[in-house]
Amino acid sequence: MCGATEGGLSLDGINVAKEAIIQGRVTRDGQPVSPAYVRLLDRTGEFTAEVPTSATGHFRFFAGEGEWTLRTLAAKSDPVDKLVVASVGSVAEVVVAL
């Protein structure tokens, strides 16, 4: 699965104790969505970053601690927003169903 592990992306080589990680997968009817774009918005709704999903629908952000909104954009779907809390030393796993 191209470096991905069951339940999410591989964390090999990442010192999770020093990072606030937000990662997950975008799906439609249980199948991965690619291409899709996931935006990271701060607590005021300001755009911070954007990544495309991988072929398996996965994405990852290294974020600061706090509340963030993930906005997912894909063809044939309305934008989907998900609130997520990031904290150093943990991985916030998110599944976005379109």
C-alpha positions in Angstrom: 0.0 0.0 0.0 2.8 2.4 -0.9 4.2 2.9 2.6 0.8 3.2 4.2 -0.2 1.0 7.1 -3.6 -0.2 8.4 -5.2 2.7 10.1 -3.2 5.4 8.4 0.1 6.5 6.9 3.4 5.1 8.1 5.1 7.1 10.9 8.5 5.6 10.3 11.2 8.2 10.7 8.9 10.7 12.4 9.5 11.7 16.0 5.8 11.9 17.0 6.8 13.1 20.5 8.0 16.4 18.9 5.2 16.9 16.3 1.5 17.7 16.2 0.3 15.5 13.3 -3.0 15.6 11.5 -3.5 12.9 8.9 -6.2 10.8 7.4 -8.0 9.5 4.4 -10.6 10.9 2.0 -13.2 8.3 0.8 -16.4 8.1 -1.2 -18.6 5.1 -0.7 -15.7 3.5 1.2 -13.3 3.9 -1.7 -10.3 6.3 -1.7 -10.7 9.6 -3.4 -7.8 10.9 -5.5 -7.4 13.5 -6.6 -8.9 15.5 -3.8 -7.4 18.5 -1.9 -7.4 19.0 1.8 -6.9 22.5 3.2 -5.8 23.3 6.7 -7.6 26.4 8.1 -6.7 28.0 11.4 -9.3 28.7 14.1 -10.3 32.0 12.4 -10.8 30.2 9.1 -7.6 31.6 7.6 -6.0 29.4 4.9 -2.7 27.8 6.2 -1.8 25.0 3.8 -3.2 22.6 1.2 -2.1 19.1 0.1 -3.5 16.7 -2.5 -4.5 13.2 -1.5 -2.3 10.3 -2.5 -3.5 7.5 -4.8 -4.8 5.8 -1.7 -6.7 8.9 -0.5 -4.3 9.8 2.3 -3.1 13.2 3.5 -0.9 14.5 6.3 -0.2 17.9 7.9 2.4 18.9 10.5 0.5 21.6 12.5 0.8 23.7 15.5 -1.2 22.8 18.6 -4.8 23.8 18.7 -8.1 23.6 16.8 -8.0 23.4 13.1 -10.5 22.9 10.3 -9.9 20.5 7.4 -11.7 21.6 4.3 -11.8 18.8 1.7 -12.5 19.6 -2.0 -13.1 17.0 -4.7 -14.9 16.8 -8.0 -18.6 15.9 -7.8 -18.8 16.8 -4.1 -19.6 19.8 -1.9 -16.7 20.9 0.3 -16.6 19.0 3.6 -15.3 20.7 6.8 -14.1 18.7 9.8 -12.9 20.2 13.1 -9.8 18.6 14.5 -7.6 19.2 17.5 -3.8 18.8 17.1 -1.4 18.4 20.0 2.3 17.7 20.2 3.0 14.0 20.9 -0.1 12.7 19.2 -1.6 11.9 15.8 -5.1 13.1 15.0 -6.5 10.5 12.5 -9.4 11.8 10.4 -11.6 10.1 7.9 -13.4 12.4 5.5 -16.4 10.7 3.8 -17.7 12.5 0.8 
